[in-house]
Amino acid sequence: MSHSHNPFEKQAPIPNVKHIIAVSSGKGGVGKSTVATNITLALSKKNKVGLLDADIYGPSIPRMMGALNQQLSVNQDKKIEPIVRYGMKLMSIGFMVAENAAVVWRGPMLFKAIDQFLRDVHWGELDYLVVDLPPGTGDVQLTLAQSVPISGAITVTTPQNIALIDVKKAIDMWERMNIPLLGTVENMAYMIAPQSGERIQLFPKGELDAYLDSKKISKIGEIPFHPHVSLGSEAGIPIVESHASSTEAQEFFKIAEKIREKLPV
């Protein structure tokens, strides 16, 4: 009888990193990197955190964190020193290739890059390492799950059913890999009208809430749409930093608290 190959047998924790959190989405365009950046920044106010941009083909963390054109250095232990912004440690393929250069890689190079980001970066002591994944359910997600123990995954979606179709796939992927779901963040959940203060639905409310209830998955945040959120990302000063008292930033701080409750350090 042949033993079935256990894809997780190569898993090894990163020394001194207490929790690894994966942030994923079924599809692009739902603001996953913006959510990952602001959650990490909110966590950094009380914890030691790192943000790993594992979106090999579309790295956006260097721009969102105001860290374009930063040069990486290697320490005496031959480890890559992460870039530090707002007290957070950052690593991204975007620090290695020009912003306008295509990364034309097949699987093996992808696996090597992810492994390097996890093993060859001097992360130091971290309470949380947040990993911003590419959209979908492909090689990078599987490689990450097989390389390191993930404490929990967060899925990001927008309210409408067209996004829900894809987030279901992301949730299904984490469940198949027995990785706990910390919850789902509904981004661009609504917009507050500047004059009247009333809530406006930018997207039709789909069946997201009913689906999450049926799966017993908690919605850990509803981020309102506001130009400041995307402007902050474009300018390299995320909303949690630029407008800390805003409704949007406060929602990220609440998400950070929920993560601390679910994954104490």
Helices and strands as residue ranges (DSSP letters): E 17-24, H 32-44, E 49-53, H 61-64, E 73-74, E 80-81, E 83-85, E 88-92, G 93-95, H 107-119, E 126-132, H 139-147, E 152-157, H 161-176, E 181-192, E 199-200, H 208-215, E 219-225, H 227-235, H 239-242, H 247-262
